[in-house]
Amino acid sequence: MARIAFKMQLLPGHEAEYKKRHDEIWPELSCLLKQAGLSEYSIFLDDETSSLFGFLKVEDQEQLDSLPAQIIMQKWWAYMSDIMETNLDGSPTSIPLKEVFYLP
């Protein structure tokens, strides 16, 4: 199982809206993520910088890599694009983080 960490950037002033949208995550998106083998998916917010830190576990990296092609994922990205930094394809700007310590 792969453990993946990454950071994203929320636009300042949208912290409450970001939380609200995730509190109301679409059931079809949750289902897609679970079907792709994601587990223990968490996103943390640094209130001082509006930086987001994500962590997840995935059974198969190829399934994770296939998510951007899914229509529901693209719709979610479009829905979130007004409150966070995004790439040209609409996906959130996401920077992979290198693990430097792990205590199992």
All heavy atoms as an XYZ file, in Angstrom:
849
protein
N       0.841     -1.175      0.000
C       0.000      0.000      0.000
C       0.884      1.236      0.000
O       1.814      1.332      0.786
C      -0.914     -0.006      1.223
C      -1.767      1.235      1.297
S      -3.110      1.204      2.481
C      -4.058     -0.169      1.925
N       0.589      2.175     -0.878
C       1.346      3.426     -0.957
C       0.729      4.469     -0.036
O      -0.490      4.596      0.061
C       1.348      3.936     -2.394
N       1.597      5.209      0.637
C       1.168      6.341      1.461
C       1.614      7.595      0.732
O       2.779      7.722      0.357
C       1.795      6.244      2.854
C       1.311      5.011      3.587
C       1.987      4.707      4.920
N       3.365      5.118      5.014
C       3.796      6.147      5.752
N       2.977      6.854      6.471
N       5.081      6.436      5.782
N       0.683      8.499      0.497
C       0.958      9.669     -0.334
C       0.602     10.933      0.436
O      -0.469     11.020      1.044
C       0.140      9.587     -1.637
C       0.592      8.350     -2.417
C       0.294     10.856     -2.459
C      -0.260      8.013     -3.598
N       1.501     11.900      0.402
C       1.257     13.202      1.014
C       1.505     14.280     -0.032
O       2.369     14.135     -0.906
C       2.169     13.403      2.220
N       0.742     15.348      0.067
C       0.860     16.434     -0.911
C       0.348     17.719     -0.278
O      -0.332     17.704      0.743
C       0.072     16.108     -2.180
C      -1.378     15.776     -1.924
C      -2.353     16.756     -2.016
C      -1.751     14.499     -1.578
C      -3.681     16.458     -1.760
C      -3.083     14.178     -1.329
C      -4.045     15.164     -1.415
N       0.695     18.843     -0.902
C       0.150     20.112     -0.438
C      -0.520     20.842     -1.598
O      -0.162     20.668     -2.770
C       1.217     20.977      0.238
C       2.318     21.465     -0.653
C       3.302     22.308      0.152
C       4.419     22.821     -0.743
N       5.301     23.739     -0.035
N      -1.509     21.630     -1.244
C      -2.257     22.435     -2.204
C      -2.414     23.823     -1.584
O      -2.120     24.021     -0.406
C      -3.631     21.817     -2.475
C      -3.576     20.410     -3.033
S      -5.220     19.659     -3.254
C      -5.742     19.433     -1.551
N      -2.922     24.768     -2.363
C      -3.056     26.130     -1.854
C      -4.492     26.616     -2.015
O      -5.024     26.668     -3.118
C      -2.104     27.080     -2.591
C      -2.049     28.461     -1.997
C      -1.528     28.451     -0.572
O      -0.540     27.797     -0.253
N      -2.208     29.164      0.311
N      -5.089     26.948     -0.890
C      -6.419     27.532     -0.855
C      -6.287     29.037     -1.032
O      -5.330     29.641     -0.540
C      -7.051     27.210      0.508
C      -8.501     27.527      0.731
C      -9.388     26.764     -0.254
C      -8.885     27.162      2.162
N      -7.218     29.649     -1.751
C      -7.195     31.099     -1.870
C      -7.630     31.697     -0.529
O      -8.579     31.209      0.090
C      -8.115     31.555     -3.004
C      -7.742     31.025     -4.391
C      -8.756     31.497     -5.432
C      -6.335     31.451     -4.794
N      -6.925     32.718     -0.059
C      -7.234     33.306      1.250
C      -8.701     33.733      1.347
O      -9.294     34.216      0.379
C      -6.305     34.526      1.326
C      -5.175     34.201      0.401
C      -5.793     33.396     -0.713
N      -9.265     33.516      2.523
C     -10.642     33.910      2.768
C     -11.679     32.858      2.427
O     -12.870     33.073      2.623
N     -11.248     31.701      1.933
C     -12.188     30.657      1.512
C     -12.132     29.410      2.398
O     -12.621     28.355      2.008
C     -11.926     30.274      0.054
C     -12.183     31.388     -0.905
N     -13.409     31.993     -1.042
C     -11.374     32.025     -1.778
C     -13.346     32.947     -1.956
N     -12.110     32.978     -2.421
N     -11.563     29.543      3.577
C     -11.409     28.398      4.456
C     -12.751     27.767      4.831
O     -12.908     26.546      4.756
C     -10.651     28.815      5.731
C      -9.218     29.248      5.482
C      -9.065     30.684      4.960
O     -10.062     31.448      4.902
O      -7.937     31.047      4.593
N     -13.716     28.590      5.223
C     -15.026     28.068      5.629
C     -15.740     27.404      4.447
O     -16.358     26.344      4.597
C     -15.891     29.176      6.221
N     -15.643     27.999      3.275
C     -16.303     27.419      2.094
C     -15.651     26.105      1.701
O     -16.335     25.137      1.323
C     -16.256     28.396      0.919
C     -16.943     27.892     -0.337
C     -18.433     27.614     -0.178
O     -19.077     28.162      0.744
O     -18.976     26.838     -1.009
N     -14.339     26.013      1.800
C     -13.644     24.768      1.486
C     -14.120     23.649      2.410
O     -14.435     22.545      1.960
C     -12.121     24.966      1.615
C     -11.321     23.758      1.196
C     -10.949     23.587     -0.132
C     -10.933     22.794      2.123
C     -10.211     22.474     -0.520
C     -10.199     21.684      1.735
C      -9.841     21.530      0.413
O      -9.115     20.426      0.027
N     -14.189     23.942      3.706
C     -14.661     22.945      4.665
C     -16.111     22.559      4.386
O     -16.461     21.383      4.387
C     -14.513     23.441      6.097
C     -15.036     22.416      7.097
C     -14.579     22.651      8.474
C     -15.080     21.680      9.506
N     -15.715     20.475      9.110
N     -16.954     23.537      4.103
C     -18.365     23.273      3.815
C     -18.503     22.335      2.624
O     -19.268     21.365      2.663
C     -19.100     24.580      3.542
C     -20.560     24.413      3.143
C     -21.173     25.768      2.778
C     -22.597     25.661      2.350
N     -22.792     24.990      1.073
N     -17.775     22.609      1.558
C     -17.873     21.770      0.358
C     -17.416     20.344      0.643
O     -17.989     19.391      0.117
C     -17.072     22.381     -0.790
C     -17.679     23.672     -1.302
C     -16.914     24.230     -2.473
N     -17.368     25.579     -2.793
C     -16.955     26.264     -3.843
N     -16.073     25.738     -4.687
N     -17.413     27.481     -4.052
N     -16.407     20.184      1.455
C     -15.945     18.832      1.783
C     -16.859     18.142      2.792
O     -16.993     16.923      2.760
C     -14.488     18.848      2.247
C     -13.541     18.956      1.107
N     -13.276     20.143      0.462
C     -12.826     18.003      0.455
C     -12.427     19.919     -0.530
N     -12.127     18.625     -0.556
N     -17.482     18.918      3.668
C     -18.480     18.332      4.572
C     -19.662     17.774      3.778
O     -20.342     16.861      4.238
C     -18.990     19.371      5.577
C     -17.977     19.703      6.659
O     -16.977     18.962      6.801
O     -18.187     20.713      7.365
N     -19.901     18.342      2.612
C     -21.010     17.941      1.749
C     -20.508     17.223      0.492
O     -21.141     17.306     -0.571
C     -21.828     19.177      1.354
C     -22.394     19.924      2.543
C     -22.983     21.289      2.195
O     -22.842     21.755      1.039
O     -23.586     21.900      3.100
N     -19.392     16.524      0.598
C     -18.797     15.867     -0.571
C     -19.847     15.011     -1.280
O     -20.681     14.374     -0.645
C     -17.551     15.036     -0.191
C     -16.779     14.632     -1.442
C     -17.917     13.864      0.686
C     -15.381     14.106     -1.167
N     -19.819     15.048     -2.576
C     -20.795     14.312     -3.373
C     -20.639     12.813     -3.130
O     -19.522     12.276     -3.199
C     -20.610     14.608     -4.844
C     -20.653     16.068     -5.200
C     -21.283     17.074     -4.519
C     -20.029     16.678     -6.326
N     -21.084     18.266     -5.157
C     -20.322     18.059     -6.276
C     -19.246     16.197     -7.369
C     -19.873     18.961     -7.237
C     -18.806     17.086     -8.327
C     -19.122     18.444     -8.263
N     -21.730     12.101     -2.890
C     -21.643     10.653     -2.659
C     -20.982      9.908     -3.820
O     -20.212      8.976     -3.595
C     -23.107     10.232     -2.493
C     -23.819     11.469     -2.075
C     -23.087     12.610     -2.726
N     -21.244     10.341     -5.048
C     -20.637      9.650     -6.189
C     -19.127      9.855     -6.243
O     -18.383      8.998     -6.725
C     -21.306     10.048     -7.515
C     -21.234     11.516     -7.855
C     -22.394     12.370     -7.332
O     -22.979     12.040     -6.283
O     -22.697     13.392     -7.969
N     -18.642     10.986     -5.721
C     -17.193     11.208     -5.657
C     -16.580     10.336     -4.567
O     -15.545      9.703     -4.785
C     -16.882     12.683     -5.418
C     -15.396     13.032     -5.312
C     -14.629     12.611     -6.564
C     -15.215     14.514     -5.040
N     -17.206     10.292     -3.408
C     -16.713      9.408     -2.335
C     -16.646      7.964     -2.809
O     -15.664      7.261     -2.554
C     -17.634      9.483     -1.115
O     -17.446     10.679     -0.435
N     -17.678      7.536     -3.511
C     -17.723      6.169     -4.029
C     -16.582      5.927     -5.012
O     -15.905      4.901     -4.945
C     -19.074      5.921     -4.681
S     -19.311      4.235     -5.260
N     -16.348      6.870     -5.909
C     -15.272      6.741     -6.890
C     -13.915      6.618     -6.194
O     -13.102      5.766     -6.546
C     -15.267      7.938     -7.842
C     -14.111      7.998     -8.832
C     -14.205      6.867     -9.850
C     -14.074      9.358     -9.525
N     -13.673      7.456     -5.206
C     -12.392      7.425     -4.498
C     -12.187      6.094     -3.790
O     -11.099      5.511     -3.844
C     -12.318      8.581     -3.508
C     -12.328      9.986     -4.121
C     -12.374     11.040     -3.032
C     -11.160     10.215     -5.056
N     -13.227      5.594     -3.165
C     -13.120      4.304     -2.480
C     -12.941      3.164     -3.479
O     -12.155      2.243     -3.241
C     -14.344      4.072     -1.599
C     -14.346      4.985     -0.388
C     -15.593      4.812      0.440
C     -15.583      5.799      1.602
N     -16.788      5.698      2.426
N     -13.639      3.231     -4.612
C     -13.484      2.199     -5.642
C     -12.072      2.194     -6.209
O     -11.566      1.156     -6.642
C     -14.496      2.398     -6.765
C     -15.905      2.035     -6.391
C     -16.906      2.369     -7.487
O     -16.618      3.067     -8.448
N     -18.118      1.857     -7.331
N     -11.424      3.364     -6.211
C     -10.054      3.469     -6.710
C      -9.035      2.995     -5.675
O      -7.833      3.030     -5.928
C      -9.756      4.905     -7.120
N      -9.519      2.568     -4.515
C      -8.629      2.015     -3.507
C      -8.065      3.016     -2.520
O      -7.146      2.699     -1.763
N      -8.594      4.244     -2.493
C      -8.122      5.227     -1.534
C      -8.679      4.920     -0.156
O      -9.833      4.516     -0.023
C      -8.564      6.636     -1.934
C      -7.661      7.377     -2.914
C      -7.721      6.758     -4.282
C      -8.044      8.825     -2.972
N      -7.851      5.129      0.854
C      -8.300      4.995      2.232
C      -7.539      5.999      3.083
O      -6.514      6.542      2.662
C      -8.078      3.572      2.740
O      -6.704      3.257      2.767
N      -8.073      6.239      4.249
C      -7.456      7.179      5.188
C      -7.093      8.497      4.511
O      -6.014      9.051      4.715
C      -6.232      6.559      5.860
C      -6.575      5.357      6.709
C      -5.411      4.844      7.521
O      -4.608      5.673      8.008
O      -5.296      3.616      7.649
N      -7.999      9.027      3.716
C      -7.772     10.286      3.002
C      -8.136     11.437      3.923
O      -9.269     11.556      4.371
C      -8.620     10.305      1.732
C      -8.359     11.449      0.769
C      -7.395     12.411      1.010
C      -9.081     11.548     -0.401
C      -7.156     13.432      0.126
C      -8.862     12.567     -1.303
C      -7.897     13.514     -1.027
O      -7.678     14.533     -1.913
N      -7.143     12.268      4.232
C      -7.337     13.429      5.101
C      -6.742     14.658      4.441
O      -5.744     14.572      3.730
C      -6.623     13.231      6.444
O      -7.100     12.102      7.113
N      -7.356     15.806      4.717
C      -6.810     17.087      4.283
C      -6.791     17.994      5.504
O      -7.792     18.122      6.211
C      -7.640     17.715      3.154
C      -7.688     16.785      1.934
C      -7.052     19.083      2.758
C      -8.629     17.246      0.834
N      -5.643     18.615      5.754
C      -5.456     19.508      6.888
C      -5.207     20.919      6.376
O      -4.616     21.106      5.313
C      -4.255     19.062      7.732
C      -4.398     17.678      8.289
C      -4.013     16.565      7.546
C      -4.919     17.479      9.555
C      -4.144     15.288      8.054
C      -5.057     16.194     10.078
C      -4.668     15.099      9.326
N      -5.640     21.916      7.148
C      -5.490     23.316      6.776
C      -4.545     24.023      7.734
O      -4.687     23.907      8.959
C      -6.866     24.012      6.819
C      -6.869     25.526      6.673
C      -6.406     25.950      5.274
C      -8.260     26.081      6.968
N      -3.600     24.792      7.183
C      -2.774     25.706      7.969
C      -3.458     27.072      7.882
O      -3.424     27.725      6.831
C      -1.356     25.759      7.392
C      -0.441     26.726      8.131
O      -0.947     27.583      8.898
O       0.777     26.641      7.934
N      -4.112     27.493      8.963
C      -4.876     28.746      8.960
C      -4.022     29.975      8.653
O      -4.523     30.942      8.084
C      -5.565     28.953     10.312
C      -6.764     28.048     10.503
O      -7.515     27.829      9.537
O      -6.952     27.560     11.636
N      -2.757     29.943      9.028
C      -1.891     31.112      8.822
C      -1.547     31.336      7.364
O      -1.375     32.470      6.932
C      -0.613     30.974      9.641
C      -0.843     31.060     11.138
C       0.451     30.947     11.930
O       1.551     31.080     11.335
O       0.361     30.716     13.143
N      -1.414     30.251      6.585
C      -0.955     30.384      5.200
C      -1.990     29.965      4.166
O      -1.750     30.111      2.968
C       0.301     29.525      4.974
O      -0.059     28.142      5.138
C       1.414     29.898      5.942
N      -3.114     29.412      4.609
C      -4.144     28.834      3.737
C      -3.600     27.651      2.926
O      -4.151     27.299      1.883
C      -4.752     29.888      2.803
O      -5.420     30.867      3.549
N      -2.519     27.065      3.400
C      -1.973     25.871      2.760
C      -2.765     24.652      3.210
O      -3.171     24.553      4.372
C      -0.504     25.671      3.138
O       0.289     26.688      2.597
N      -2.970     23.727      2.287
C      -3.647     22.476      2.563
C      -2.629     21.345      2.486
O      -1.783     21.333      1.592
C      -4.756     22.228      1.543
C      -5.868     23.273      1.507
C      -6.676     23.145      0.224
C      -6.759     23.134      2.727
N      -2.705     20.412      3.428
C      -1.838     19.248      3.437
C      -2.723     18.021      3.331
O      -3.627     17.835      4.148
C      -1.012     19.209      4.725
C      -0.376     17.878      4.994
C       0.746     17.479      4.290
C      -0.904     17.002      5.932
C       1.331     16.236      4.528
C      -0.332     15.764      6.182
C       0.791     15.385      5.472
N      -2.503     17.212      2.305
C      -3.297     16.008      2.117
C      -2.478     14.760      2.370
O      -1.265     14.731      2.137
N      -3.151     13.744      2.877
C      -2.534     12.447      3.100
C      -3.553     11.373      2.753
O      -4.731     11.493      3.078
C      -2.103     12.271      4.562
C      -1.670     10.869      4.873
C      -0.394     10.444      4.547
C      -2.546      9.951      5.437
C       0.002      9.128      4.800
C      -2.165      8.645      5.700
C      -0.884      8.236      5.373
N      -3.084     10.334      2.062
C      -3.967      9.209      1.748
C      -3.152      7.947      1.581
O      -1.938      7.985      1.402
C      -4.792      9.491      0.490
C      -4.036      9.748     -0.828
C      -3.777      8.453     -1.575
C      -4.848     10.684     -1.694
N      -3.863      6.847      1.646
C      -3.284      5.552      1.335
C      -4.017      5.022      0.120
O      -5.222      5.240     -0.029
C      -3.442      4.570      2.496
C      -2.618      4.910      3.709
C      -2.803      3.877      4.791
C      -1.951      4.172      5.997
N      -2.152      3.158      7.059
N      -3.282      4.325     -0.748
C      -3.900      3.752     -1.941
C      -3.310      2.372     -2.194
O      -2.104      2.161     -2.034
C      -3.736      4.682     -3.170
C      -2.286      4.831     -3.575
C      -4.591      4.222     -4.325
N      -4.183      1.457     -2.550
C      -3.770      0.075     -2.833
C      -2.929     -0.007     -4.107
O      -1.940     -0.714     -4.160
C      -5.002     -0.821     -2.971
C      -5.726     -1.079     -1.688
C      -4.958     -1.972     -0.733
O      -4.141     -2.799     -1.176
O      -5.177     -1.821      0.478
N      -3.368      0.700     -5.141
C      -2.752      0.569     -6.464
C      -2.558      1.959     -7.063
O      -3.527      2.659     -7.355
C      -3.675     -0.278     -7.344
C      -3.144     -0.508     -8.745
O      -2.103      0.066     -9.114
O      -3.792     -1.267     -9.484
N      -1.317      2.345     -7.250
C      -0.993      3.666     -7.788
C      -1.650      3.904     -9.145
O      -2.062      5.019     -9.456
C       0.521      3.825     -7.894
C       0.978      5.178     -8.387
C       0.772      6.298     -7.388
O       1.001      6.116     -6.203
N       0.354      7.444     -7.865
N      -1.791      2.867     -9.964
C      -2.412      3.019    -11.283
C      -3.866      3.461    -11.163
O      -4.346      4.250    -11.974
C      -2.316      1.719    -12.082
C      -0.919      1.436    -12.582
C      -0.843      0.167    -13.406
O      -1.875     -0.301    -13.914
O       0.285     -0.348    -13.528
N      -4.574      2.956    -10.149
C      -5.965      3.377     -9.951
C      -6.020      4.855     -9.569
O      -6.882      5.587    -10.043
C      -6.644      2.529     -8.879
C      -6.951      1.127     -9.347
C      -7.709      0.347     -8.280
O      -7.282      0.291     -7.127
N      -8.821     -0.230     -8.672
N      -5.098      5.291     -8.733
C      -5.027      6.702     -8.368
C      -4.740      7.549     -9.607
O      -5.374      8.586     -9.820
C      -3.952      6.916     -7.307
C      -3.750      8.333     -6.817
C      -4.980      8.843     -6.078
C      -2.523      8.412     -5.913
N      -3.820      7.089    -10.427
C      -3.448      7.824    -11.632
C      -4.578      7.896    -12.652
O      -4.575      8.768    -13.527
C      -2.215      7.190    -12.280
C      -0.968      7.318    -11.415
O      -0.951      8.163    -10.490
O      -0.009      6.555    -11.649
N      -5.562      7.013    -12.551
C      -6.681      7.006    -13.501
C      -7.795      7.986    -13.109
O      -8.671      8.276    -13.916
C      -7.264      5.596    -13.629
O      -7.991      5.248    -12.459
N      -7.770      8.504    -11.895
C      -8.847      9.376    -11.430
C      -9.033     10.644    -12.266
O     -10.170     11.049    -12.505
C      -8.652      9.737     -9.960
C      -8.930      8.609     -8.968
C      -8.568      9.048     -7.558
C     -10.373      8.164     -9.051
N      -7.969     11.320    -12.731
C      -8.182     12.547    -13.500
C      -9.028     12.366    -14.766
O      -9.654     13.324    -15.231
C      -6.762     12.992    -13.869
C      -5.925     12.426    -12.771
C      -6.551     11.096    -12.441
N      -9.102     11.176    -15.303
C      -9.894     10.933    -16.514
C     -11.382     10.761    -16.208
O     -12.201     10.764    -17.134
C      -9.371      9.694    -17.241
N     -11.736     10.631    -14.946
C     -13.125     10.396    -14.561
C     -13.924     11.704    -14.590
O     -13.491     12.720    -14.042
C     -13.198      9.767    -13.168
C     -12.440      8.467    -13.042
C     -13.030      7.392    -13.940
O     -14.242      7.252    -14.051
N     -12.162      6.639    -14.592
N     -15.101     11.662    -15.194
C     -15.943     12.857    -15.332
C     -16.279     13.480    -13.974
O     -16.211     14.701    -13.819
C     -17.257     12.505    -16.086
C     -16.945     12.035    -17.510
C     -18.211     13.679    -16.094
C     -16.299     13.069    -18.387
N     -16.630     12.671    -12.991
C     -16.998     13.217    -11.681
C     -15.817     13.935    -11.033
O     -15.987     14.962    -10.366
C     -17.594     12.125    -10.754
C     -18.241     12.763     -9.528
C     -16.543     11.122    -10.342
C     -19.430     13.613     -9.824
N     -14.600     13.447    -11.265
C     -13.413     14.116    -10.730
C     -13.233     15.470    -11.411
O     -12.950     16.472    -10.745
C     -12.179     13.229    -10.947
C     -10.907     13.796    -10.444
S     -10.381     13.510     -8.720
C     -11.776     13.190     -7.748
N     -13.431     15.523    -12.712
C     -13.307     16.777    -13.446
C     -14.368     17.789    -13.004
O     -14.096     18.988    -12.895
C     -13.379     16.514    -14.942
C     -12.197     15.714    -15.446
C     -12.368     15.234    -16.874
O     -13.213     15.701    -17.606
N     -11.558     14.262    -17.267
N     -15.577     17.304    -12.733
C     -16.643     18.191    -12.244
C     -16.299     18.734    -10.860
O     -16.549     19.905    -10.569
C     -17.978     17.449    -12.200
C     -18.585     17.216    -13.564
C     -19.925     16.505    -13.441
C     -20.533     16.257    -14.806
N     -21.827     15.543    -14.713
N     -15.729     17.891     -9.992
C     -15.329     18.346     -8.660
C     -14.251     19.420     -8.764
O     -14.293     20.436     -8.080
C     -14.848     17.164     -7.813
C     -14.445     17.566     -6.432
C     -13.172     17.747     -5.974
C     -15.303     17.853     -5.321
N     -13.188     18.121     -4.646
C     -14.490     18.190     -4.228
C     -16.688     17.851     -5.159
C     -15.011     18.532     -2.980
C     -17.207     18.183     -3.909
C     -16.367     18.518     -2.847
N     -13.275     19.179     -9.636
C     -12.223     20.180     -9.818
C     -12.805     21.511    -10.270
O     -12.407     22.568     -9.778
C     -11.196     19.704    -10.833
C     -10.338     18.577    -10.389
C     -10.168     18.090     -9.118
C      -9.527     17.778    -11.226
N      -9.289     17.042     -9.126
C      -8.875     16.823    -10.405
C      -9.264     17.759    -12.587
C      -7.991     15.885    -10.907
C      -8.392     16.817    -13.093
C      -7.754     15.894    -12.259
N     -13.748     21.473    -11.210
C     -14.376     22.710    -11.684
C     -15.119     23.404    -10.540
O     -15.064     24.633    -10.396
C     -15.317     22.409    -12.847
N     -15.791     22.618     -9.722
C     -16.531     23.128     -8.579
C     -15.598     23.800     -7.564
O     -15.953     24.806     -6.942
C     -17.276     21.954     -7.936
C     -18.056     22.238     -6.691
C     -19.028     23.238     -6.645
C     -17.840     21.487     -5.543
C     -19.765     23.470     -5.489
C     -18.570     21.708     -4.386
C     -19.522     22.702     -4.361
O     -20.250     22.913     -3.215
N     -14.402     23.285     -7.414
C     -13.450     23.807     -6.432
C     -12.539     24.902     -6.988
O     -11.856     25.590     -6.233
C     -12.592     22.656     -5.893
C     -13.369     21.570     -5.173
S     -14.308     22.159     -3.760
C     -12.970     22.542     -2.638
N     -12.529     25.096     -8.285
C     -11.542     25.980     -8.921
C     -11.659     27.447     -8.530
O     -10.696     28.191     -8.675
C     -11.610     25.847    -10.442
O     -12.842     26.368    -10.925
N     -12.803     27.866     -8.016
C     -12.947     29.270     -7.641
C     -12.367     29.583     -6.261
O     -12.274     30.751     -5.883
C     -14.414     29.703     -7.703
C     -15.308     28.975     -6.715
O     -15.057     27.782     -6.450
O     -16.261     29.602     -6.210
N     -11.953     28.545     -5.512
C     -11.448     28.810     -4.162
C     -10.038     28.274     -3.915
O      -9.534     28.384     -2.801
C     -12.423     28.278     -3.081
C     -12.584     26.759     -3.146
C     -13.768     28.978     -3.182
C     -13.364     26.174     -1.974
N      -9.415     27.703     -4.944
C      -8.053     27.202     -4.747
C      -7.224     27.348     -6.018
O      -7.763     27.513     -7.104
C      -8.052     25.762     -4.245
C      -8.770     24.768     -5.075
S      -8.969     23.139     -4.269
C      -7.365     22.773     -3.647
N      -5.909     27.298     -5.853
C      -5.019     27.371     -7.015
C      -5.181     26.108     -7.850
O      -5.265     25.000     -7.312
C      -3.567     27.518     -6.566
C      -3.277     28.854     -5.929
C      -1.825     29.016     -5.524
O      -0.993     28.132     -5.806
O      -1.523     30.053     -4.901
N      -5.228     26.290     -9.181
C      -5.418     25.162    -10.087
C      -4.427     25.203    -11.239
O      -3.847     26.238    -11.548
C      -6.846     25.148    -10.664
O      -7.063     26.348    -11.407
C      -7.896     25.022     -9.580
N      -4.292     24.049    -11.881
C      -3.491     23.924    -13.097
C      -4.366     24.276    -14.303
O      -5.586     24.434    -14.181
C      -2.974     22.492    -13.228
C      -2.041     22.124    -12.103
O      -1.062     22.807    -11.842
N      -2.360     21.037    -11.409
N      -3.751     24.338    -15.469
C      -4.488     24.660    -16.694
C      -5.602     23.664    -16.997
O      -6.620     24.026    -17.582
C      -3.528     24.759    -17.889
C      -2.547     25.932    -17.845
C      -1.581     25.866    -19.019
C      -3.288     27.260    -17.818
N      -5.435     22.407    -16.591
C      -6.467     21.396    -16.850
C      -7.586     21.420    -15.807
O      -8.499     20.602    -15.850
C      -5.859     19.997    -16.941
C      -5.285     19.491    -15.625
O      -5.289     20.250    -14.620
O      -4.838     18.330    -15.589
N      -7.516     22.352    -14.859
C      -8.545     22.473    -13.836
C      -8.240     21.714    -12.564
O      -8.899     21.910    -11.549
N      -7.255     20.834    -12.589
C      -6.895     20.078    -11.390
C      -6.261     21.015    -10.367
O      -5.649     22.022    -10.725
C      -5.923     18.950    -11.731
O      -4.699     19.473    -12.208
N      -6.413     20.702     -9.084
C      -5.765     21.542     -8.078
C      -4.246     21.468     -8.216
O      -3.700     20.402     -8.496
C      -6.198     20.930     -6.742
C      -7.134     19.834     -7.043
C      -7.155     19.595     -8.500
N      -3.596     22.600     -8.040
C      -2.142     22.592     -7.991
C      -1.746     21.766     -6.772
O      -2.148     22.066     -5.659
C      -1.599     24.029     -7.866
O      -2.087     24.803     -8.956
C      -0.092     24.042     -7.861
N      -1.020     20.704     -7.019
C      -0.683     19.761     -5.956
C       0.804     19.450     -6.022
O       1.315     19.065     -7.075
C      -1.501     18.472     -6.133
O      -1.178     17.534     -5.158
N       1.463     19.638     -4.913
C       2.902     19.400     -4.850
C       3.155     18.165     -3.987
O       2.789     18.147     -2.810
C       3.630     20.623     -4.256
C       3.352     21.848     -5.134
C       5.115     20.359     -4.102
C       3.731     23.158     -4.502
N       3.738     17.111     -4.573
C       4.036     15.917     -3.781
C       5.039     16.235     -2.681
O       5.952     17.046     -2.868
C       4.647     14.948     -4.796
C       4.363     15.513     -6.140
C       4.153     16.976     -5.967
N       4.864     15.595     -1.540
C       5.792     15.776     -0.428
C       6.598     14.500     -0.221
O       6.077     13.398     -0.366
C       5.015     16.114      0.848
C       4.230     17.421      0.792
C       3.394     17.595      2.051
C       5.158     18.604      0.600
N       7.872     14.679      0.097
C       8.777     13.559      0.315
C       8.728     13.148      1.778
O       8.832     13.986      2.673
C      10.195     13.985     -0.073
C      11.249     12.934      0.164
C      12.613     13.380     -0.341
C      13.077     14.637      0.340
N      14.457     15.016      0.031
N       8.553     11.875      2.005
C       8.552     11.372      3.377
C       9.970     11.371      3.930
O      10.899     10.900      3.279
C       7.991      9.952      3.419
C       7.871      9.412      4.818
C       7.209      8.046      4.856
O       5.983      7.982      4.653
O       7.944      7.062      5.062
N      10.125     11.921      5.136
C      11.432     11.922      5.774
C      11.422     11.171      7.101
O      12.478     10.938      7.687
C      11.966     13.353      5.981
C      12.219     14.021      4.636
C      11.023     14.190      6.836
N      10.236     10.773      7.587
C      10.142     10.003      8.814
C       8.814      9.273      8.843
O       7.801      9.815      8.416
C      10.246     10.903     10.048
C      10.040     10.174     11.345
C      11.037      9.374     11.874
C       8.839     10.269     12.021
C      10.841      8.675     13.067
C       8.632      9.588     13.211
C       9.638      8.785     13.728
N       8.844      8.038      9.347
C       7.619      7.242      9.509
C       7.769      6.341     10.716
O       8.769      5.649     10.846
C       7.371      6.416      8.251
C       6.196      5.463      8.340
C       4.915      5.933      8.574
C       6.384      4.094      8.181
C       3.835      5.067      8.653
C       5.303      3.225      8.253
C       4.030      3.714      8.488
O       2.968      2.856      8.557
N       6.792      6.386     11.600
C       6.773      5.525     12.774
C       5.536      4.624     12.663
O       4.435      5.076     12.920
C       6.707      6.346     14.064
C       6.625      5.561     15.373
C       7.911      4.788     15.610
C       6.317      6.499     16.517
N       5.718      3.391     12.214
C       4.548      2.519     12.039
C       3.956      2.061     13.366
O       4.575      2.112     14.384
C       5.103      1.330     11.268
C       6.569      1.365     11.442
C       6.943      2.752     11.820
